[in-house]
Each structure stands twice: as structure tokens, then as C-alpha cells.
Amino acid sequence: MGKVIVVANQKGGVGKTTTVINLGYILAEMGKKVLIVDADPQGNATSGISSLKSKKPNLYSALIQEVVVENVIYPLGDGKNSARSNLFIIPSDIDLAGAEIELVSALFRELKLKEVLAKIVENFDFIIIDSPPSLGLLTVNALVAAHYVLIPLQCEYYALEGISQLIKTINLIKKNLNQNLEILGILLTMYSRTTLAQQVLEEAKGYFKEKVFNTVIPRNVRLSEAPSYSLSIFEYAPDSAGAESYREFAKEVIERVF
């Protein structure tokens, strides 16, 4: 059965989508069959790795309109790139914002995404979910559907503020809705060789101990540029520091999952 990983942090701008795209791509390059699920109404994972922006049907169609899940999965292969032949996506667009409201009155509302993915989880080695920057129903659905939660943490002042609320939410979901949910780890992002970044790293290790990944993702302009071309960092700038860091990070993920 495939491993379902949700990348979550209710704070925006911490590198969630960058991590989803580049972890998904490098795992596919390693020969794993990978499905990216864009559960953020902003649709940044969709536009950052594909040309499927506003593609219908999409995740909203599966969650709310009960469209068969196989009909909302799109291959990202282009016939030229072997990694992309292993990469698939369930896209998102702004319609998904309405799902937060429509799910409020739904029966078993927290289980909708889990029910959708349960039908295809055996078809993939990894399913990686990009969650919105909130702790609303879409994020809760993603946490309920996942085996692991990966938390990107930006190396900036106040970085650890709010993490306690996320951990509390994870623990509540583990207790009441998904006893198999585990924290895969904390990934330090936008790291630079400053005193502040080092302090954040030390604080994170002091709090989360061995859950903090050894690999840190540097502040790297190439990582910021790649999504504007709908490319992973490995396609856009394969020799960059960002690409090398995500390569090492993917190895750690595989070690922890298997």
C-alpha cells in the first residue's frame, strides 16, 4: 500500500508547495510512482508542476460532486522525461475554497478525502498532499487521510510560534480520527548562514529532537523561480543548492518511511 504524506503548516510561505513538488518529483525520478494531491484552493502545486490550472474535473469534483477519483487523476508524463512518467496529480483550483463551506454540513465530513484516496492508494508508492495554510476542514481531511505529516519550518523569527497549535491538532486527530497518523519530521526551509537561522535550528532540535531532518533547505532563488515555469528544481536548475538539498532530503524520507 502507498504511503500518504501530508505537508502541513498553518503558516503560509514556509515552503509547503515547494516541498510537495520537489519531493514528489525526486521520488518519481528514483522510480517511485507518485501522486500529488493539491488540496489548497490556491492551486499552487497544480500550476507549479503542470499546465492544468483550472482543469476540470479536479479535487473539488471528487470531494463534493462525487466524481470517480480515477477521472480526476492526470499524468504529468511528457514522453521525454522518465521521472514525469511516474508522476501524477489531482489538481485544484479556487472552486475548492467552496468545499470548506459545503463540507460543514456533510455527514462524516472529516473523512471525505480519506474515502476518495482509499480507492487508489494501492496504485501508488507515495501520495503527497499539499494542504492550505490553515487548520480548516481541508487540512483536517488531509491529516485524516494521511499516514504521515511533514512539517516545513521556515528559518525566521517566530518560526516555532503556531507549531504548538498544529501539534495539538495532530494529536487530536490521532486520538479521535486517525490513530495511524505519525509526524514524519520537521524540515527546516529557507535556511541561511545567519545567527537567527542557527537559533531556529537549535530550538527546533531542542523541541522536536530526532524528528528534525538532518537536511536543511537553503534560501535559494532557483527554488523560487522554478514554479513559474511549471518545473521542479531538478528540471529547472539540477545543479543548484536547492536541488542537491531536496535530493538528500528525499533519501531521508525513504529511510524514515521504509
C-alpha positions in Angstrom: 0.0 0.0 0.0 1.2 3.5 -0.8 2.5 5.9 1.8 0.3 9.0 2.2 2.2 12.1 3.3 0.5 15.5 4.0 2.7 18.5 4.1 1.2 20.9 6.6 1.8 24.1 8.5 -1.0 26.7 9.0 1.5 29.4 8.4 1.9 30.4 4.8 5.1 31.0 3.0 7.1 28.2 4.7 7.8 26.1 1.6 4.9 23.6 1.7 4.2 23.6 -2.0 7.9 23.8 -3.0 8.5 20.7 -0.8 5.5 18.9 -2.3 6.6 19.5 -5.9 10.2 18.7 -5.4 9.9 15.8 -3.1 7.3 14.3 -5.4 9.5 14.8 -8.5 12.7 13.3 -7.0 10.8 10.3 -5.6 9.4 9.8 -9.1 12.9 10.1 -10.5 14.0 7.4 -8.1 11.5 5.1 -9.7 8.6 5.5 -7.3 5.1 6.0 -8.6 3.9 9.3 -7.1 0.6 11.1 -6.9 0.5 14.8 -5.9 -2.9 15.9 -4.4 -3.4 19.6 -4.5 -5.7 20.3 -1.5 -5.1 24.0 -1.5 -7.6 26.2 -3.3 -4.8 28.5 -4.4 -3.8 25.7 -6.7 0.0 26.5 -6.5 1.1 22.8 -6.6 -1.1 22.4 -9.7 0.4 25.4 -11.6 3.9 24.8 -10.2 4.3 21.4 -11.8 1.8 21.3 -14.6 -0.3 23.2 -17.1 -3.5 22.0 -15.6 -4.7 25.2 -13.9 -8.5 25.3 -13.7 -8.6 21.8 -15.1 -12.0 20.0 -14.7 -12.8 17.6 -13.1 -10.5 18.1 -10.1 -10.3 17.5 -6.4 -13.4 19.6 -5.8 -15.2 17.3 -8.2 -14.2 14.2 -6.3 -14.8 15.6 -2.8 -18.1 17.4 -3.4 -19.6 16.2 -6.7 -18.5 12.5 -6.1 -16.8 12.2 -9.4 -14.9 8.9 -9.7 -11.4 9.5 -8.4 -9.7 7.9 -11.4 -11.3 10.6 -13.5 -9.6 13.4 -11.6 -6.0 12.0 -11.8 -3.9 13.4 -14.6 -0.5 12.0 -15.7 2.4 14.5 -15.9 4.5 12.5 -18.4 5.6 14.4 -21.5 7.2 11.5 -23.4 10.7 12.9 -22.8 11.2 12.8 -19.1 11.4 9.4 -17.3 10.7 10.9 -13.9 7.5 12.6 -15.1 6.2 9.3 -16.4 6.0 8.2 -12.8 4.3 11.4 -11.7 0.6 12.1 -11.5 -1.6 14.9 -10.0 -5.1 15.5 -8.7 -5.3 19.3 -9.4 -7.1 22.0 -7.6 -8.5 25.5 -8.3 -10.4 28.2 -6.5 -13.6 26.1 -6.5 -12.1 24.1 -3.7 -12.5 27.1 -1.4 -16.2 26.4 -1.5 -15.6 22.9 -0.3 -14.7 24.2 3.2 -18.3 25.6 3.4 -20.0 22.7 1.7 -18.3 20.1 3.9 -19.6 21.8 7.1 -23.0 20.1 6.8 -21.7 16.9 5.2 -22.0 13.6 7.0 -18.6 12.2 8.1 -17.1 15.5 6.7 -13.6 14.8 8.1 -13.4 11.5 6.2 -14.2 12.7 2.7 -10.6 12.8 1.3 -9.7 9.6 3.0 -12.6 7.9 1.3 -11.5 9.3 -2.1 -7.9 8.2 -1.7 -8.7 4.8 -0.3 -9.8 3.7 -3.7 -6.4 4.3 -5.3 -3.8 4.3 -2.5 -2.6 0.8 -3.6 -1.9 2.1 -7.1 1.0 4.4 -5.9 4.1 4.2 -3.8 3.6 7.7 -2.5 0.7 10.1 -2.3 1.8 13.6 -1.3 -0.9 16.1 -0.2 -0.4 19.9 -0.4 -2.6 21.4 2.4 -3.8 25.0 2.7 -2.2 27.5 5.2 -4.9 26.9 7.8 -6.3 24.3 10.2 -9.7 24.3 8.5 -11.6 21.3 7.2 -9.4 20.7 4.1 -6.3 20.4 6.3 -8.2 18.2 8.7 -9.3 16.0 5.8 -5.7 15.7 4.7 -4.5 14.8 8.1 -7.2 12.2 8.5 -6.3 10.7 5.1 -2.5 10.5 5.7 -0.1 8.1 7.3 2.5 10.8 7.9 2.6 14.6 8.4 5.6 16.5 7.2 6.1 20.0 8.7 8.2 22.6 6.9 9.5 25.2 9.3 10.9 28.5 7.9 14.1 29.7 9.5 12.8 33.1 10.7 11.8 34.9 13.9 8.7 33.4 15.5 9.0 30.3 13.3 8.0 28.0 16.1 5.0 30.1 17.1 1.8 28.3 16.0 3.5 25.0 15.7 2.1 24.0 19.1 -1.4 24.5 17.7 -0.6 22.3 14.7 0.8 19.6 17.0 -2.3 19.9 19.2 -4.5 19.4 16.1 -2.4 16.4 15.0 -2.7 14.8 18.4 -6.5 15.3 18.5 -6.8 13.7 15.0 -4.6 10.9 16.0 -6.7 10.3 19.1 -10.1 10.6 17.5 -9.9 10.1 13.8 -6.7 8.6 12.6 -4.7 6.6 15.1 -2.1 5.7 12.4 -1.0 9.3 11.9 2.7 10.0 12.7 4.9 13.0 12.4 7.4 12.1 9.7 9.6 15.0 10.6 10.3 18.8 10.7 12.0 20.2 7.6 13.9 23.5 8.1 13.4 25.7 5.0 14.8 28.9 3.7 18.0 28.3 5.7 20.8 30.8 5.5 24.1 31.0 7.4 22.9 33.6 9.9 22.8 33.6 13.7 19.0 33.7 13.6 18.7 30.6 11.3 21.1 28.7 13.5 19.0 29.6 16.6 15.8 28.4 14.9 17.5 25.1 14.0 18.7 24.6 17.6 15.3 25.5 19.0 13.6 23.1 16.7 16.1 20.3 17.6 15.6 21.1 21.3 11.8 20.8 21.0 11.4 18.0 18.3 14.7 16.2 18.9 15.3 13.4 16.3 12.2 14.4 14.4 14.1 17.3 12.8 15.6 16.2 9.4 19.4 16.4 9.0 18.9 18.1 5.6 18.0 21.8 5.6 16.7 23.5 2.5 18.6 26.7 1.7 17.2 30.1 0.8 17.7 29.7 -3.0 16.5 31.9 -5.8 16.3 29.0 -8.2 13.7 27.3 -6.0 11.6 30.4 -6.2 11.9 30.7 -9.9 11.2 27.1 -10.9 7.4 27.0 -10.3 6.8 30.0 -12.6 7.9 27.6 -15.4 5.8 24.7 -14.1 9.1 22.8 -13.4 10.7 21.1 -10.5 14.0 22.4 -9.3 15.6 19.2 -10.8 14.4 20.2 -14.3 15.0 23.9 -13.9 18.3 24.1 -12.1 19.6 20.5 -11.4 23.0 21.6 -10.2 21.7 24.2 -7.7 22.0 24.1 -4.0 18.2 23.7 -3.8 18.2 20.6 -6.0 21.0 19.0 -4.0 19.2 19.6 -0.7 15.9 18.1 -1.9 17.9 15.1 -3.3 19.4 14.5 0.2 16.0 15.1 1.9 14.3 12.5 -0.3 16.8 9.9 0.9 15.9 10.7 4.5 12.2 10.5 3.8 12.6 7.0 2.3 14.7 5.9 5.2 12.1 7.0 7.7 9.1 5.6 5.8 10.6 2.2 5.0 
